[in-house]
Amino acid sequence: MAGLMDGETRQERREKRLKKKREQMLQHGRSLVRIYRDAILKRLRGRKEG
């Protein structure tokens, strides 16, 4: 019942938690994109030399 004491409803707490989760997913997605892009570029560079 701590949420009722500080004026937050269950819905507000839920939205805050989901927002935090989405932000973490976005950060994770950006790092994955960078990893995949670097791997592809590395592979392409390797072919040109070979």
Long-range contacts (C-beta under 8 A, 24 or more apart in sequence): none
